């Protein structure tokens, strides 16, 4: 199929953010630059983490790549084409699970495919495959209230994966679960990322999570939202949090983060 083209095999940029600014008008009549002059290229297959205090534009950036909002200036491109709206090839996973409580895990995962008019049998197969991928093959018939927070978040990931997206956009997806569940979900996400060769743009408040997951870390600063520094995480996988190199990178990112003074939250 088209995926076998040589261009797909090379590390071309799947997302290009070109000199992007976003202005939000405010009630008092003075506008806020949520993002100012941000440029970033994300290679196909990269796991990139964005961190920074509230108001630094991380979510605005994610929402632009998703196609939910447009830049005020500049351009966001996906596979060379300007993004003009949302598309299933750009899957989104939010912090809140956003599952329909009246649908089973399986039906939640199938929902988008049903909206796209996909037939029942194909829908069922695709949803079963996605649930299997997140380790929830046995929970297809259960309702969200019967699942733990970690399991609900896995369903949300399966719901994005069922569309066979090229990129997964994740906004603090593991922030609401306990530490043990969080580390399990991180390890699972890395397994999925390696298995299917997808690109991931992952927002987190947690420096350790960014160093554990990312190929690169985008450190952002607020007022106006901009990229302060991009840190390459040159650590072999699987990464050990107890490693000296891990600690060194953690300290480096933490240092950049705290140079920002108290302009954050």
Secondary structure, DSSP 8 states (H G I E B T S, - for coil): -GGGSHHHHTT-EEEEEEEEEEEE--TTS--EEEEEEEEEEEETT-EEEEE--TTSSHHHHHHHHHTSS--SEEEEEETTEE--S--TTEEEE-SS----TTSBHHHHHHHHHHHTT--HHHHHHHHHHHHHHTT-GGGTT-BGGGS-HHHHHHHHHHHHHTT--SEEEEESTTTTS-HHHHHHHHHHHHHHHHHHT-EEEEE-S-HHHHHHH-SEEEEEETTTTEEEEEEE----SS--TTSHHHHHHHHHHHHHHHHTTT---
